[in-house]
Amino acid sequence: MLTPSPPPPGCCCAACLGSPPHPSAWLLPPCEIRLRKLVDEREKMIEQIKKLKSQLDQKNGADSGSSPDGEAAENGNDPNIMELQRDSSRQINDLKFKLVKAEQEVTALEQNVTRLEGHVTRYKSAAENAEKVEDELKAERRKLQRELRTALDKIEELESSNSHLNKRLEKMKSSRGMAQTP
């Protein structure tokens, strides 16, 4: 089994906090793992709210019909029922708050993903442009090196020709000098 790499500094995703990773966690970046975890948590909270509401409805339905103390049930002052209702409503409110918070985090992470995808697109475009410019510069460099070799060959040929002509000129001067001194 693969072992995860150490978390990046400042990362607070599920994989880095030590909770068991999602089966596909090795393929996803940490923000996507966290996003999935938040969505799963949200679904669990919604299901728990539904369960608590159904339990509360069942409790209210069962308690209102079969109360041993008729007067307490009629007035709704049974302390156990009131305590259960307070606990249930407190749990429901807590879960609603957590749900809203999770939805806000999901929205923030989705916006981050969108923003980062924009960065990736821009960086890809910049990299492609840089590669194109690099290829053009390499072609220009090869062309200039060919021209330089051609120019150096031409210079060498001209220097050789110049040297040969200088020798002929010297010979002509020396033969004229000999012809004029009889």
Stockholm file with secondary structure:
# STOCKHOLM 1.0

chainA/1-182         MLTPSPPPPGCCCAACLGSPPHPSAWLLPPCEIRLRKLVDEREKMIEQIKKLKSQLDQKNGADSGSSPDGEAAENGNDPNIMELQRDSSRQINDLKFKLVKAEQEVTALEQNVTRLEGHVTRYKSAAENAEKVEDELKAERRKLQRELRTALDKIEELESSNSHLNKRLEKMKSSRGMAQTP
#=GR chainA/1-182 SS CCCCCCCCTTCCSHHHHTSCCCTTTTTSCHHHHHHHHHHHHHHHHHHHHHHHHHHHHHHHHHHHHCCSSHHHHHHTCCHHHHHHHHHHHHHHHHHHHHHHHHHHHHHHHHHHHHHHHHHHHHHHHHHHHHHHHHHHHHHHHHHHHHHHHHHHHHHHHHHHHHHHHHHHHHHHHHHHHHHHCC
#=GC SS_cons         CCCCCCCCTTCCSHHHHTSCCCTTTTTSCHHHHHHHHHHHHHHHHHHHHHHHHHHHHHHHHHHHHCCSSHHHHHHTCCHHHHHHHHHHHHHHHHHHHHHHHHHHHHHHHHHHHHHHHHHHHHHHHHHHHHHHHHHHHHHHHHHHHHHHHHHHHHHHHHHHHHHHHHHHHHHHHHHHHHHHCC
//
